[in-house]
Amino acid sequence: MGPQRQLSPAGAALLWGFLLPLTAAQEAILHASGNGTTKDYCMLYNPYWTTLPSTLENATSVSLMDLTSTPLCNLSDVPSVGIKSKAVVVPWGSCQFFEKARIAQKGGAEAMLVVNNSVLFPPSGNRSEFPDVKILIAFISHKDFKDANQILGNNITVKMYSPSWPDFDYTMVVIFVIAVFTVALGGYWSGLVELENLKAVTTEDREMRKKKEDYLTFSPLTVVIFVVICCVMMVLLYFFYKWLVYVMIAIFCIASAMSLYNCLAALIHKIPYGQCTIACRGKSMEVRLIFLSGLCIAVAVVWAVFRNEDRWAWILQDILGIAFCLNLIKTLKLPNFKSCVILLGLLLLYDVFFVFITPFITKNGESIMVELAAGPFGNNEKLPVVIRVPKLIYLSVMSVCLMPVSILGFGDIIVPGLLIAYCRRFDVQTGSSYIYYVSSTVAYAIGMILTFVVLVLMKKGQPALLYLVPCTLITASIVAWRRKEMKKFWKGNSYQTMDHLDYAANEENPALTGEQIVQQ
């Protein structure tokens, strides 16, 4: 990716990685009976509005009444036969569903099921305007309701229940391990690349490497332009999601396949076996790398074809995602702490704006960030820019629902990871062991824990950068201040030319100094 010149596929995919862990409306089971047959369907409800029993045995049986042909926005829409003690099914739209629920409650209904094009639509709304509404409000998909009518007939009775969730969500531990492992490994890898650059002993090699580094380096101006592009593309994707989502899927496949190849090739190069080569147009290629490229392409293609398979496609997405994040953390370089502060600060404001401010702008009162993470307007295609970990414990009970997952956006890994990579390179450049790298990695881990704690307490999706950015920036600043290196740390590479060479000299030969290397 060359942020100073053009946006590569990896960079375009990165634009959409600044998402957040989400908590969606709670899934529940609609147990329907009719024509001597029973079948379970998935529905969504908000547990803060009403509660459901946790088992089928404790659920109450009610008759289902189809009112999808009427908007139910006025009392006159209630049929003459009445709706007392019924679970009425109403269409989405025409008026607020809380208004529909108020009318259904006045008519004596036990529950109201809102038919929507997708059961994924979150049951949110301004509950405070309708404090008198007490009946159950749930959401089911139009496809499921049509299926129930075809299989179970017109006389359907239903029981509604929601299996209890476990007290401890293990998926947070898995996401924590993935995130910390990725930023730590990416930062360490970036340090190894920096050490190799410092070991270049000729002026020609050094100039060639410098040109390459300039192309991969974020300047402060580039950082500002990058964040502006993020904002513009976020808005474009919100309005043109159903087309642009496929562009993002294609970009992710290309970028992640390349990243997976780069990560695995770095490991293969360390293996001294199987190095046979073949010649093609004057160039030699290792056979094992040719097979590796085929494998990486195959993984990306299989994911693209089966990306909506809930049972196992998430594994491929996470593998590709981890490789994507690792490769960017290793490749992209922030030249100094000044650029780190600008990038992380602006993206923190970006994250907070699109999570907390945009609900006051959008028509449905939902944040643009949450809408894009879940797929706006009930779109089943999702942006492949998150680490997904399904809650496998619910496969047996909640198999009729889409598998509930916990997610973390790539941006919540890559953005702090770039700071951690800079800290590791600074350690290499100044010979300060691992002090900046270790402290910033620990700070990232603390920030992740804080994010999960707030997520559990508030039971609402959080912008992870709100906690990760202060933790990492403040920690790095304190370390630099305590070591009296803030000036060097702030301005970066231009302050340590001799330090670079001395450290490289000591790695190669402790008896040589940086000046002696230049003379050689």
C-alpha positions in Angstrom: 0.0 0.0 0.0 1.3 3.4 -0.9 -0.6 6.0 1.1 1.3 8.9 -0.2 0.6 8.2 -3.9 -2.4 6.0 -4.5 -4.7 3.7 -2.5 -4.0 0.1 -3.0 -6.6 -2.7 -2.5 -5.2 -3.2 1.0 -5.6 0.4 1.8 -9.2 0.5 0.5 -10.1 -2.5 2.7 -8.4 -0.8 5.6 -10.8 2.2 5.3 -13.6 0.0 6.5 -11.8 -1.7 9.3 -12.6 1.0 11.9 -15.7 -0.9 13.2 -16.5 -1.9 16.7 -17.6 -4.8 18.8 -21.4 -5.0 18.6 -24.1 -6.3 20.8 -27.3 -6.9 18.8 -30.9 -7.5 19.9 -31.4 -10.8 21.6 -32.4 -13.8 19.7 -35.5 -15.8 20.7 -37.4 -18.9 19.5 -40.9 -18.8 18.0 -42.3 -22.3 18.4 -45.2 -22.6 16.0 -47.8 -25.4 15.8 -50.5 -26.2 13.3 -51.9 -28.9 11.1 -50.4 -31.5 13.5 -46.9 -30.1 12.8 -44.5 -28.0 14.8 -41.6 -25.9 13.6 -39.2 -23.4 15.2 -38.4 -19.9 13.8 -36.0 -17.2 14.8 -37.1 -13.8 16.1 -35.5 -10.8 17.7 -36.7 -8.8 20.6 -35.3 -6.3 23.1 -35.0 -7.8 26.5 -35.0 -4.3 28.1 -38.6 -3.7 26.8 -40.1 -7.0 27.8 -38.9 -10.4 29.1 -39.5 -13.9 27.8 -39.3 -17.3 29.6 -36.0 -19.1 29.2 -37.6 -22.5 28.3 -40.3 -23.8 26.1 -42.1 -25.5 29.1 -42.6 -22.1 30.8 -43.8 -20.4 27.6 -47.5 -19.6 27.2 -49.4 -20.8 24.1 -51.2 -18.1 22.2 -53.0 -18.0 18.8 -51.4 -16.2 15.9 -53.5 -13.7 14.0 -52.4 -12.4 10.6 -52.9 -8.6 10.3 -50.2 -8.0 7.6 -52.9 -6.7 5.2 -53.6 -3.7 7.5 -51.2 -1.1 8.8 -52.7 -1.1 12.3 -52.0 2.5 12.8 -55.5 3.4 14.0 -58.0 1.6 16.2 -60.2 1.4 13.1 -57.7 -1.0 11.7 -58.5 -3.6 14.4 -60.7 -6.3 12.8 -64.3 -6.7 14.0 -63.6 -10.2 15.5 -61.2 -8.6 17.9 -57.6 -9.4 18.8 -57.9 -10.2 22.5 -55.3 -12.7 23.8 -53.8 -13.0 20.3 -50.3 -12.6 19.0 -50.8 -10.3 16.1 -48.5 -10.2 13.1 -48.3 -6.7 11.6 -46.3 -5.3 8.6 -43.3 -3.0 9.0 -43.8 0.7 8.0 -46.8 3.1 7.7 -46.3 4.3 11.3 -43.9 3.6 14.2 -44.1 0.0 15.5 -44.5 1.4 19.0 -47.7 3.1 17.8 -48.8 -0.3 16.4 -48.0 -1.9 19.7 -50.1 0.7 21.6 -53.1 0.0 19.4 -52.6 -3.8 19.7 -52.4 -3.5 23.5 -55.6 -1.5 23.6 -57.3 -4.3 21.6 -56.1 -6.8 24.2 -53.4 -8.5 22.2 -50.8 -10.5 24.1 -47.9 -9.9 21.7 -47.1 -8.1 18.4 -44.8 -9.6 15.8 -43.4 -7.2 13.2 -42.7 -8.8 9.8 -39.6 -7.4 8.3 -37.6 -8.3 5.1 -34.8 -9.5 7.4 -34.9 -10.7 10.9 -31.5 -9.0 11.3 -33.2 -5.6 11.6 -32.5 -4.5 15.2 -35.6 -3.8 17.3 -34.6 -0.3 18.5 -36.6 2.8 18.9 -37.4 5.7 21.3 -39.0 3.7 24.1 -39.4 6.7 26.3 -42.2 8.1 24.1 -44.4 5.1 24.7 -44.1 4.3 28.4 -47.6 2.8 28.4 -46.7 0.0 26.0 -46.2 -3.2 27.9 -46.9 -6.0 25.4 -44.1 -8.1 23.8 -42.7 -6.6 20.6 -40.7 -9.0 18.5 -39.4 -9.1 14.9 -39.6 -12.0 12.4 -38.6 -12.3 8.8 -41.2 -12.2 6.0 -39.7 -15.4 4.6 -40.3 -17.3 7.9 -43.8 -16.0 8.3 -44.7 -17.1 4.7 -43.1 -20.5 5.4 -45.2 -21.0 8.6 -48.4 -20.2 6.7 -47.5 -22.7 3.9 -46.5 -25.5 6.3 -48.7 -25.0 9.4 -51.8 -23.5 7.8 -53.9 -20.6 9.0 -54.7 -21.8 12.5 -51.3 -21.4 14.2 -50.5 -21.3 17.9 -47.1 -20.1 19.1 -44.9 -20.2 22.1 -42.1 -17.7 22.5 -39.0 -18.1 24.7 -35.4 -17.0 24.8 -32.7 -19.4 26.1 -30.6 -17.8 28.8 -27.2 -16.5 27.8 -24.2 -17.7 29.8 -22.8 -15.4 32.5 -19.3 -15.5 30.9 -18.8 -14.8 27.2 -15.7 -16.8 26.2 -15.7 -15.2 22.7 -14.3 -12.0 24.3 -11.3 -14.0 25.5 -10.7 -15.4 22.0 -11.0 -12.0 20.4 -8.6 -10.6 23.1 -6.0 -13.2 22.4 -6.3 -12.7 18.6 -6.0 -8.9 18.9 -3.1 -8.8 21.3 -1.2 -11.6 19.4 -1.7 -9.8 16.1 -0.5 -6.4 17.3 2.4 -7.9 19.2 3.6 -10.1 16.3 3.1 -7.3 13.7 5.1 -4.9 15.8 7.9 -7.4 16.3 8.0 -8.2 12.6 8.2 -4.5 11.8 11.2 -4.3 14.2 12.9 -7.2 12.3 12.4 -5.4 9.0 13.9 -2.2 10.5 16.9 -4.1 11.8 17.5 -5.5 8.3 17.3 -2.0 6.9 19.9 -0.7 9.4 22.3 -3.5 8.5 22.6 -2.2 4.9 26.3 -1.3 4.8 26.5 0.6 1.5 25.2 4.1 0.7 23.5 2.8 -2.4 21.6 0.1 -0.5 20.6 2.7 2.1 19.3 5.1 -0.4 17.3 2.4 -2.2 15.7 1.3 1.1 15.0 4.9 2.0 13.1 5.4 -1.2 11.1 2.3 -0.5 10.4 3.4 3.0 9.2 6.8 1.9 6.6 5.1 -0.3 5.3 3.2 2.7 5.4 6.0 5.2 2.5 8.1 6.6 3.4 11.7 6.8 1.2 14.0 8.9 -0.4 15.4 5.8 -1.0 11.9 4.5 -2.6 11.0 7.8 -5.1 13.9 7.5 -6.0 13.0 3.9 -6.4 9.4 4.8 -8.9 10.1 7.5 -10.9 12.5 5.2 -11.0 9.7 2.7 -12.3 7.3 5.4 -15.1 9.7 6.2 -16.1 10.2 2.6 -16.1 6.5 1.8 -18.0 5.6 5.0 -20.8 7.9 3.9 -20.7 6.6 0.3 -20.9 3.0 1.5 -23.9 3.9 3.8 -25.9 5.2 0.8 -24.7 2.7 -1.8 -24.1 -0.3 0.3 -25.8 -2.9 -1.8 -23.3 -2.2 -4.7 -20.2 -1.2 -2.9 -20.3 -4.2 -0.5 -19.3 -6.5 -3.4 -16.5 -4.2 -4.3 -15.2 -4.4 -0.7 -15.5 -8.2 -0.8 -13.4 -8.4 -4.0 -10.8 -6.0 -2.5 -10.6 -8.0 0.7 -10.1 -11.3 -1.3 -7.2 -9.8 -3.3 -5.6 -7.9 -0.3 -5.9 -10.8 2.2 -4.6 -13.4 -0.3 -1.5 -11.3 -0.9 -1.1 -10.7 2.9 -1.4 -14.4 3.7 1.2 -15.2 1.1 3.6 -12.6 2.6 3.1 -13.9 6.1 3.6 -17.6 5.1 6.4 -16.8 2.7 8.4 -15.2 5.5 8.1 -18.4 7.5 8.9 -20.7 4.5 12.1 -18.7 3.8 13.4 -19.8 7.2 13.1 -23.4 6.3 16.3 -24.7 4.6 14.6 -27.5 2.8 12.7 -27.8 -0.5 14.4 -24.9 -2.2 14.3 -26.3 -5.7 13.6 -23.6 -8.3 12.3 -23.4 -11.9 13.4 -20.8 -14.5 10.9 -18.6 -16.4 11.9 -15.8 -18.7 15.3 -15.4 -17.1 14.0 -15.4 -13.5 14.1 -18.3 -11.1 11.2 -19.1 -8.8 11.0 -21.5 -5.9 8.5 -24.3 -6.5 7.3 -24.2 -2.9 6.4 -20.5 -3.2 4.4 -21.2 -6.4 2.4 -23.8 -4.5 2.1 -21.4 -1.6 0.6 -18.7 -3.8 -1.9 -21.2 -5.2 -2.9 -22.1 -1.6 -3.4 -18.5 -0.6 -5.6 -17.8 -3.6 -7.6 -20.9 -3.0 -8.3 -19.9 0.6 -9.5 -16.5 -0.5 -11.7 -18.0 -3.2 -13.2 -20.6 -1.0 -14.1 -17.9 1.6 -15.6 -15.7 -1.1 -17.8 -18.6 -2.4 -18.9 -19.8 1.0 -18.7 -16.5 3.0 -22.3 -16.8 4.2 -21.9 -20.3 5.5 -22.2 -19.7 9.3 -20.7 -22.9 10.5 -17.1 -22.6 9.3 -16.6 -19.6 6.9 -15.7 -17.4 9.9 -12.5 -19.5 10.4 -11.3 -18.6 6.9 -12.3 -14.9 7.4 -10.4 -14.7 10.6 -7.3 -16.4 9.1 -7.3 -14.0 6.2 -8.1 -11.1 8.5 -5.2 -11.8 10.8 -2.8 -12.1 7.9 -4.2 -8.8 6.5 -3.7 -6.9 9.8 -0.2 -8.4 10.3 1.0 -7.5 6.8 -0.3 -3.9 7.1 1.3 -3.4 10.6 4.6 -4.7 9.2 4.4 -2.7 6.0 3.0 0.7 6.9 5.3 3.0 8.8 4.6 6.0 11.0 7.9 7.9 10.9 7.6 9.5 14.3 5.4 9.8 17.4 3.9 13.1 16.0 2.3 11.1 13.1 1.1 8.5 15.6 -0.7 11.1 17.7 -2.3 12.7 14.6 -3.4 9.4 13.2 -4.8 7.9 16.4 -6.3 11.1 17.5 -8.2 11.8 14.3 -9.4 8.2 14.0 -10.6 8.3 17.6 -12.7 11.4 16.7 -13.8 9.5 13.5 -14.9 6.5 15.5 -16.8 8.5 18.2 -18.5 10.6 15.5 -19.8 7.7 13.5 -20.9 5.8 16.6 -22.3 8.5 18.9 -23.1 11.5 16.8 -24.6 10.1 13.6 -27.7 8.7 15.4 -28.8 12.3 15.7 -28.5 12.7 11.9 -29.8 9.4 10.4 -33.6 9.0 9.9 -33.9 5.7 11.8 -31.8 7.0 14.8 -29.1 4.3 14.3 -25.4 5.1 14.0 -23.8 4.8 10.6 -21.0 2.6 12.1 -23.4 0.1 13.7 -25.5 0.0 10.5 -22.5 -0.8 8.3 -21.3 -3.4 10.7 -24.6 -5.2 10.7 -25.5 -4.5 7.1 -27.8 -1.5 6.6 -31.5 -1.9 5.8 -31.5 -5.6 6.4 -28.8 -6.4 3.8 -27.5 -10.0 4.3 -24.1 -9.2 2.8 -21.6 -8.1 5.5 -18.4 -6.1 5.1 -15.5 -8.6 5.6 -13.5 -6.2 7.8 -14.0 -7.8 11.2 -12.7 -10.7 13.2 -15.6 -12.9 13.9 -16.0 -15.5 16.7 -19.3 -17.3 17.0 -20.9 -18.3 20.2 -20.7 -22.0 19.5 -22.5 -22.9 22.7 -25.7 -21.9 21.1 -25.5 -24.1 18.0 -27.8 -26.8 19.5 -30.4 -24.5 21.0 -30.4 -21.5 18.7 -29.8 -23.4 15.5 -32.8 -21.8 13.9 -31.3 -18.4 14.3 -28.3 -16.9 12.6 -25.3 -17.8 14.7 -24.6 -15.0 17.2 -21.1 -13.7 16.9 -18.8 -11.3 18.6 -16.8 -9.1 16.3 -13.8 -6.7 16.4 -13.0 -4.4 13.5 -9.6 -4.6 11.7 -9.1 -0.9 12.5 -9.1 -1.6 16.2 -6.1 -3.9 15.6 -4.2 -2.1 12.8 -4.4 1.5 14.1 -2.9 0.9 17.6 -0.7 -1.8 15.9 1.0 0.9 13.8 1.9 2.7 17.0 3.3 -0.5 18.6 5.3 -1.1 15.4 6.8 2.4 15.7 7.7 1.7 19.3 9.5 -1.5 18.3 11.4 0.3 15.5 12.3 3.1 17.9 13.7 0.4 20.3 15.8 -1.0 17.4 17.0 2.4 16.3 18.1 3.5 19.8 19.2 0.2 21.2 16.7 0.5 24.0 16.0 -3.2 24.2 12.2 -3.8 24.2 11.0 -1.2 26.6 8.8 0.9 24.3 7.5 -2.2 22.5 6.5 -4.2 25.6 5.0 -1.3 27.4 2.8 -0.2 24.4 1.7 -3.9 23.9 0.7 -4.2 27.5 -1.1 -0.9 27.3 -3.0 -2.2 24.2 -4.0 -5.3 26.2 -5.3 -3.1 29.1 -7.3 -1.0 26.6 -8.9 -4.1 25.2 -9.9 -5.3 28.7 -11.3 -1.9 29.5 -13.3 -2.0 26.2 -14.8 -5.4 27.1 -15.6 -4.3 30.7 -17.5 -1.2 29.4 -19.2 -3.4 26.8 -20.5 -5.8 29.4 -21.6 -3.1 31.8 -23.4 -0.9 29.2 -24.6 -3.8 27.1 -24.1 -1.6 24.0 -21.6 -1.6 21.2 -18.5 0.5 22.0 -15.9 2.3 19.8 -12.9 0.4 20.9 -10.5 3.1 19.8 -12.0 5.3 22.6 -10.2 3.1 25.1 -7.2 1.8 23.0 -6.0 5.2 21.8 -5.6 6.9 25.3 -4.1 3.7 26.8 -1.4 3.3 24.1 -0.6 7.0 23.5 -0.4 7.9 27.2 1.8 4.9 28.0 4.2 5.5 25.2 4.5 9.2 26.2 5.2 8.3 29.9 7.9 5.9 28.9 9.6 8.4 26.6 9.3 11.1 29.3 10.7 8.9 32.0 13.7 7.9 29.8 14.2 11.6 28.8 13.8 10.7 25.1 10.6 12.6 24.3 12.3 14.9 21.7 13.8 11.9 19.8 10.6 9.9 20.2 8.5 12.8 18.9 10.5 13.7 15.9 11.6 10.2 14.9 14.3 8.9 12.6 16.1 12.2 11.7 17.4 12.4 15.3 19.2 9.0 15.4 21.3 8.6 12.3 24.4 7.7 14.2 22.4 5.7 16.8 21.0 3.6 13.9 24.4 2.8 12.6 25.9 2.1 16.0 23.1 -0.3 16.9 23.4 -2.1 13.5 27.2 -2.2 14.0 26.8 -3.7 17.4 24.4 -6.3 16.1 26.9 -7.3 13.4 30.2 -6.7 15.2 30.3 -5.1 18.7 33.8 -3.8 17.9 32.5 -1.5 15.1 30.9 1.9 15.4 28.4 3.5 13.1 31.1 5.8 11.6 33.3 2.8 10.9 30.5 1.1 9.0 30.0 4.2 6.9 33.8 4.3 6.2 33.7 0.7 5.1 
